[in-house]
Amino acid sequence: MLDPRPLTREAFAPFGEVIETEGAHSYPINEGTTTRFHDLAEVDVATEGGRPLLSIFRATARPRPIRLWLMERHPLGSQAFYPLSDYDWLVVVVSGDDPLARDNLVCFTASGRQGVNYRRGVWHHPLLVLEPAQDFLIVDRGGPGENIEEQRFSSDDPVLVSV
């Protein structure tokens, strides 16, 4: 059983950046009516002629206990997720080279005010939400080339997340 831990900048640093306003560099703009939280994550999508894409993903909750089916990574670009509602959600990443080694799995609980930016090539699980449906703003790579690799867990021995 995989136990989630709180998402912090320090704990997530090996995998990418946590996108949040708390502790971010900020300054007033628009005649002082707006605060800009500046440069929250490094968008890395230019490899092999890539370009940035801006999308909204609507994720639905999985049956509990949550079963992990696969891990994926994007070898040509980073991928950022930011929730559009204030609901907790889960982030699962791999701390080593083998995406299916259970000892390499790390699970974080992110608040609805925290996003993540996976660095290029970081193994992670697709979106895991805890509410029936949740929307996310996504910044990732468009363009030529194969930008997704997947590895599937055995259906005979599932990886479960305790939530």
Backbone as a ProteinNet text record, in pm:
[ID]
protein_1_A
[PRIMARY]
MLDPRPLTREAFAPFGEVIETEGAHSYPINEGTTTRFHDLAEVDVATEGGRPLLSIFRATARPRPIRLWLMERHPLGSQAFYPLSDYDWLVVVVSGDDPLARDNLVCFTASGRQGVNYRRGVWHHPLLVLEPAQDFLIVDRGGPGENIEEQRFSSDDPVLVSV
[TERTIARY]
85.9	0	90.4	61	138.8	72.8	148.6	94.7	136	38.7	71.8	135.3	224.4	285.2	256.5	266.6	237.9	334.3	282.3	363	433.5	566.2	645.4	744.7	792	892.3	1017.1	1061.4	1183.9	1167.9	1058.6	1038.7	1019.1	959.9	930	1044.1	1143.6	1252.3	1318.8	1340.5	1403.5	1319.1	1189.4	1097.6	1054	1071.9	1027.1	1000.5	903.7	870.8	727.7	706.6	572.1	528.3	410.1	355.9	258.3	297.6	210.8	249.8	157	184.5	260.1	238.7	306.1	457.8	525.3	670.1	724.7	637.9	682.1	722.5	812.1	849	725.1	687.9	568.4	589.9	508.5	513	382	347.6	222.8	236.2	126.1	116.8	-20.5	-46.6	-177.3	-220.9	-132.2	-159.2	-189.6	-127.1	-142.9	-267.7	-344.7	-469	-451.2	-330.8	-304.7	-167.7	-156.7	-26.5	16.6	138.3	194.8	286.4	257.8	344.8	429	556.4	640.1	725.8	732.6	826.3	815.9	698.1	670.4	724.3	753.3	804	874.2	966.9	1039.9	967.4	913.6	847.5	955.5	969.6	1075.7	1010.7	983.4	910.4	973.6	1087.3	1143.7	1215.9	1244.8	1317.4	1248.8	1328.4	1280.8	1164.5	1171	1069.9	938.9	939.2	816.6	771.2	646.1	587.1	497.7	475.3	389.7	242.4	175.7	30.8	-32.5	-147.4	-224.4	-358.6	-390.1	-511.8	-579.7	-702.7	-772.1	-805.8	-766.6	-800.8	-908.6	-1010.3	-1111.1	-1090.9	-1044.2	-1016.1	-1133.6	-1157.6	-1261.4	-1195.3	-1259.9	-1206.7	-1211.7	-1113	-1107	-1169	-1214.7	-1269	-1163.2	-1210.1	-1119.2	-1126	-1013.9	-883.2	-832.2	-756.5	-706.3	-600.4	-618.6	-526.5	-445	-313.8	-226.3	-214.8	-241.2	-239.1	-111.7	-60.6	54.3	130.8	253.6	334.6	369.1	386.1	418.9	526.1	591.2	685.2	685.1	734.8	737.3	882.5	947.2	1089.6	1126	1027.9	1058.8	1016.6	954.1	911.7	857	855.8	796.7	644.4	577.3	431.2	385.6	309.7	263.1	113.3	71.8	-67.9	-99.4	-208	-250.9	-401.9	-447.6	-591	-668.9	-789.3	-875.8	-983.2	-976.7	-1065.5	-984.4	-1035.2	-960.1	-987.9	-951.5	-966.5	-829.4	-803.8	-680.8	-678.2	-557.7	-537.2	-404.4	-375.4	-255	-156.1	-28.7	81.2	167.9	185.5	270.5	385.1	507.4	627.8	719.3	823.4	920.7	1054.7	1115.9	1242	1365.9	1349.6	1464	1441	1515.8	1506.8	1397.3	1356.2	1257.3	1118.3	1033.5	901.5	806	837.4	747.9	797.6	911.7	963.6	886.5	814.2	727.7	805.4	928.7	1010.1	1048.7	1036.5	1070.4	952.4	832.4	713.4	704.7	672.9	653.9	518.9	436.5	303.9	293.4	243.3	223	75.7	28.9	-102.2	-81	-138.7	-131.3	-262.7	-254.5	-376.6	-430.4	-549.9	-609.2	-545	-443.8	-368.3	-223.9	-198.8	-65.1	-73.8	13.7	29.5	168.5	196.2	330	371.1	501	560.3	660.3	623.2	713.4	824	947.3	1058.4	1049.5	1109.1	1116.9	1175.8	1107.9	1157.6	1124.3	1052.9	1017.7	897.3	913.3	803.2	699.7	572.9	463.6	336.2	242.9	112.4	22.4	-69.3	-167.3	-247.8	-321.4	-396.1	-474.3	-462.7	-536.6	-610.2	-740.5	-820.9	-902.7	-940.4	-1013.7	-1161.4	-1197.2	-1336.8	-1394.8	-1527.3	-1585.1	-1527.8	-1504	-1444.7	-1367.2	-1256.1	-1172.8	-1101.5	-1103.9	-1038.5	-898.8	-807.2	-669.5	-628.4	-553	-487.6	-354.4	-327.5	-208.6	-123.4	6.7	102.9	198.1	196.2	288.1	330.4	383.5	448	359	353.9	295.4	404.4	382.2	480.4	518.2	616.8	656.3	726.1	728.3	799.2	706.8	750.1	675.9	712.3	615.5	643.5	574.6	548.8	494.3	547.8	588	625.3	543.3	494	413.9	469.2	456.4	486.7	368.4	316.9	198.3	235.4	165.3	179.3	103.9	146.3	78.5	-62.2	-160.2	-296.7	-315.5	-221.1	-228.2	-183.1	-107.2	-50.6	-60.1	-179.1	-198	-123.5	-90.2	-36.4	-153.6	-176.7	-288.3	-237.6	-316.8	-286.2	-383.3	-332	-420	-470.3	-596.6	-663.3	-802
-117.2	0	123.4	217.3	339.4	449.9	508.5	612.2	751.2	839	974.5	1057.4	1147.6	1244	1383.2	1486.2	1622	1664.2	1736.9	1790.2	1916.7	1917.7	2036.8	2059	2182	2212.9	2126.3	2111.4	2037.2	1889.2	1828.7	1685.9	1656.1	1749.7	1727.3	1771	1840.6	1896.6	1795.8	1669.5	1576.8	1549.5	1580.7	1546.9	1667.4	1789.2	1910.3	2019.1	2104.9	2216.6	2204.4	2251.7	2269.8	2409.5	2419.3	2547.2	2595.1	2701	2756.3	2901.1	2976.6	3117.7	3136.8	3048.1	3060.9	3055.6	3159.2	3165.5	3201.4	3229.4	3261.5	3408.3	3437	3576	3645.1	3757.4	3827.4	3977.8	4047.3	4193.2	4246	4371.4	4428.8	4472.5	4455.4	4503.1	4565.7	4615.1	4672.5	4779.7	4877.3	4990.2	4945.3	4834.9	4787.2	4706.8	4674.3	4599.5	4448	4404.4	4262.8	4227.7	4109.5	4057.6	3951.9	3967.6	3868.2	3775.9	3645.7	3543.7	3493.7	3529	3526.2	3400.5	3347.1	3241.3	3120.3	3058.7	2950.7	2814.3	2795.6	2666.5	2684.8	2595.6	2600.6	2515.7	2580.6	2510.1	2467.2	2337.1	2279.6	2198.3	2260.9	2192	2206.6	2272.3	2305.8	2190.5	2081.3	1968.7	1921.8	1897.8	1846.4	1926.4	2058.5	2144.2	2152.7	2125.1	2131.1	2273.7	2287.5	2417.1	2398.9	2506.7	2493	2475.1	2390.3	2370.6	2409.3	2469.8	2504.1	2432.8	2347	2265.6	2263.5	2218.1	2186	2037.6	1965.9	1824.9	1815.2	1735.2	1705	1561.7	1546	1413.7	1367.1	1236.9	1178.9	1086.1	1075.7	993.2	845.7	774.4	629.9	560.5	435.8	362.4	348.1	344.3	326.2	183.5	129.6	194	220.2	329.2	367	267.1	216.1	118	186.7	172.7	229.7	130.9	177.3	91.2	106	227.7	250	373.1	380.3	500.7	549.9	681.5	739.3	845.5	878.6	990.4	1052.2	1175.5	1252.9	1290	1217.9	1236.9	1366.7	1434.1	1553.3	1683.7	1678.3	1803.6	1787.1	1898.2	1902	1897.6	1877.4	1875.6	1932.8	2042	2111	2091.1	2071.5	2054.9	2155.2	2231.1	2320.7	2306.6	2272.5	2252.1	2383.6	2373.8	2490.9	2496.7	2405.8	2408.9	2368	2404.8	2386.8	2250.4	2144.9	2008.6	1941.3	1862.9	1785	1684.9	1650	1550	1481	1374.1	1294.6	1304.1	1299	1300.3	1178	1090	972.4	980.5	970.6	978	860.4	844.4	736.6	797.9	748.3	805.1	739.4	636.8	570	551.1	459.5	436.4	338.3	250.8	148.2	196	229	285.1	185.5	57.2	-42.7	-98.6	-52.8	-98.3	-28.3	-104.3	-46.9	37.4	-1.7	74.6	211.8	232.7	361.4	457.4	410.8	495.5	591	716.9	819.7	884.9	897	956.3	1080.8	1188.8	1315	1352.7	1416.2	1479.7	1627	1675.3	1816.7	1883.3	2006.2	2081.3	2137.5	2189.3	2252.8	2385.7	2426.5	2549	2515.9	2390.1	2346	2270.8	2307.6	2233.9	2174.2	2096	2040.5	2058.3	2069.4	2068.4	1954	1844.1	1730.5	1767.2	1747.5	1766.7	1666.3	1701.4	1610.9	1476.9	1366.7	1233.1	1176.7	1250.7	1199.8	1105.5	984	887.8	934.2	933.2	973.3	899.7	896.3	837.4	944.8	908.1	1006	1064.2	1170	1242.3	1151.3	1181	1108.1	1209.5	1219.3	1313.5	1238.6	1311.6	1252.3	1290.9	1391.8	1433.8	1368.8	1369.7	1303.9	1354.3	1485.2	1542.2	1666.7	1689.6	1805.2	1849.1	1979.8	2035.8	2086.1	2074.2	2119.1	2197.4	2303.3	2373.6	2303.1	2268.5	2190.8	2271.1	2272.2	2325.8	2212.7	2171.1	2065.6	2088.5	1986.3	1999.3	1948.9	2027.6	1983.6	1983	1910.3	1909.2	1768.5	1757.6	1626.8	1541.3	1411.8	1319.4	1250.9	1137.1	1061	1116.1	1172.6	1234.5	1162.8	1036.1	960.1	817.5	770.3	631.3	582.3	459.3	401.6	265.9	236.7	106	66.7	-55.1	-100.9	-196.8	-179	-272.2	-400.8	-511.4	-639	-630.4	-680.1	-679.1	-781.8	-875.7	-978.7	-929.1	-820.7	-771.2	-618.6	-565.5	-420.8	-339.6	-216.8	-120.2	-35.1	-32.1	41.1	163.3	271.3	393.7	404.5	428.1	439.7	582.7	602	732.9	710
0	0	0	-86.8	-101.4	-19.2	74.2	162.9	113.5	86.3	42.6	154	115	206.8	152.7	235.9	188.3	76.9	-19.1	-128.2	-81.5	-88.8	-57.6	-170.4	-182.7	-285.7	-268.4	-144.1	-117.8	-153.4	-112.3	-137.6	-286	-359.8	-501.8	-594.2	-542.7	-624.9	-719.4	-680.9	-776.1	-901.1	-897.2	-1005.3	-1088	-1033.6	-1100.5	-999.8	-1032.1	-943.3	-892.7	-769.6	-716.9	-759	-815.4	-859.8	-753.1	-681.5	-578	-553	-499.7	-472.2	-341.3	-245.2	-116.4	-135.1	-89.2	-97.9	-235.3	-332.2	-468.3	-478.8	-573.6	-603.8	-661.1	-603.7	-650.7	-647.1	-726.9	-728.2	-787	-751.4	-801.5	-947.5	-1022.9	-1161.1	-1180.2	-1300.3	-1335.6	-1236.7	-1217.2	-1128.4	-985.6	-943.7	-807.4	-780.9	-884.3	-864	-876.9	-914.2	-937.8	-881.4	-827.1	-784.8	-884.4	-936.6	-1027.5	-947.8	-951.8	-894.4	-1011	-1009.7	-1128.5	-1140.7	-1262.8	-1299.9	-1206.8	-1203	-1108.1	-1150	-1278.6	-1325.4	-1459.5	-1487.5	-1613.5	-1717.8	-1820.1	-1929.1	-2028	-2047.8	-2130.4	-2241	-2356.9	-2463.2	-2601.9	-2614.9	-2746	-2815.3	-2745.1	-2803.4	-2932.3	-3035.3	-3164.2	-3222.2	-3210.5	-3272.5	-3198.1	-3069.4	-2990.6	-2966	-2928.1	-2894.9	-2772.6	-2697	-2578.6	-2616.5	-2542.6	-2553.5	-2420.8	-2426.6	-2308.2	-2321.3	-2223.4	-2229.7	-2094.1	-2092	-1967.7	-1972.6	-1867	-1852.2	-1744.4	-1766.8	-1665.1	-1620.6	-1497.8	-1442.9	-1357.6	-1358.9	-1273.4	-1172.2	-1057.6	-949.1	-988.4	-939.5	-960.3	-839.2	-856.6	-741.5	-632.6	-506.8	-393.1	-343.3	-297.6	-292.5	-434.1	-449.5	-581	-624.9	-742.9	-800.8	-910.2	-902.7	-1004.7	-1120.8	-1240.6	-1358.9	-1440.4	-1446.6	-1532.7	-1489.5	-1535.3	-1518.2	-1657.9	-1669.5	-1799	-1782.6	-1893.4	-1893.9	-2032.2	-2036.8	-2160	-2189.6	-2281.8	-2305.1	-2377.3	-2438.6	-2517.3	-2451.1	-2334.4	-2273.3	-2133.1	-2062.9	-1929.2	-1941	-1827.5	-1825.2	-1692.3	-1698.4	-1578	-1560.2	-1434.3	-1395.9	-1286.1	-1301.8	-1195.2	-1179.2	-1056.6	-1035.7	-1047.3	-1100.8	-1114.9	-1007.4	-910.5	-794.9	-672	-556.5	-432.2	-368.6	-439.6	-389	-386.9	-282.8	-278	-393.4	-435.2	-539.8	-514.1	-585.6	-559.9	-675.6	-641	-737.1	-706.5	-804.6	-786.7	-887.1	-836.2	-918.8	-885.4	-967.2	-949.8	-912.1	-805.8	-757	-817.2	-899.7	-961.7	-1110.4	-1168.8	-1313.4	-1353.4	-1261.9	-1294.6	-1255.4	-1354.3	-1322.3	-1256.8	-1259.8	-1202.2	-1069.4	-1022.2	-892.6	-781.7	-703.4	-599	-498.3	-469.3	-373.4	-427.1	-557.7	-618.6	-625.2	-591.3	-601.3	-482.8	-513.1	-410.8	-438.9	-336.3	-351.4	-264.4	-323.4	-252.3	-255.7	-148.9	-148.8	-177.1	-286.3	-323.5	-286.4	-241.9	-214.1	-345.7	-341.8	-458.7	-493.6	-416.1	-446	-484.2	-515.7	-556.8	-688.4	-779.6	-903.5	-906.5	-1009.3	-1028.2	-1173	-1192.7	-1325.7	-1328.8	-1398.1	-1410.8	-1509	-1469.1	-1562.3	-1676.5	-1786.8	-1901	-1854.9	-1889.6	-1860.8	-1724.5	-1639.9	-1506.2	-1517.4	-1465	-1462.5	-1359.7	-1399.1	-1309.7	-1349.4	-1256.5	-1285.5	-1345	-1434.7	-1482	-1365.2	-1391.5	-1289	-1195.1	-1066.1	-962.2	-876.2	-897.1	-820.3	-715.4	-611.8	-500.6	-499.9	-576	-590.5	-716.8	-732.8	-851	-984.2	-995	-1116.7	-1078.2	-1147	-1118	-1245.9	-1272.4	-1389.9	-1355.1	-1453.2	-1438.6	-1562.6	-1542	-1650.2	-1674.7	-1800.7	-1835.9	-1933.6	-1909	-2004.5	-2037.9	-2165.3	-2207.4	-2351	-2414.5	-2544.5	-2656.7	-2764.4	-2889.5	-2995.1	-3102.6	-3210.2	-3250.9	-3340.3	-3392.2	-3286.9	-3312.8	-3224.9	-3126.7	-3077.9	-2977.1	-2839.6	-2770.1	-2641.5	-2526.5	-2541.9	-2429	-2432.7	-2315.4	-2294.5	-2176.7	-2184.1	-2076.1	-2034.6	-1906.2	-1849.7	-1762.4	-1781.1	-1707.9	-1594.9	-1481.9	-1370.5	-1403.3	-1342.8	-1361.4	-1301.6	-1377	-1323.9	-1213.2	-1200.1	-1097	-958.8	-956.1	-830.7	-828.1	-801.3	-812.7	-706	-743.2	-648.5	-602.1	-470.3	-414.2	-337.6	-343.9	-270	-155.1	-33.6	83.1	97.8	66.8	86.6	142.9
[MASK]
+++++++++++++++++++++++++++++++++++++++++++++++++++++++++++++++++++++++++++++++++++++++++++++++++++++++++++++++++++++++++++++++++++++++++++++++++++++++++++++++++++

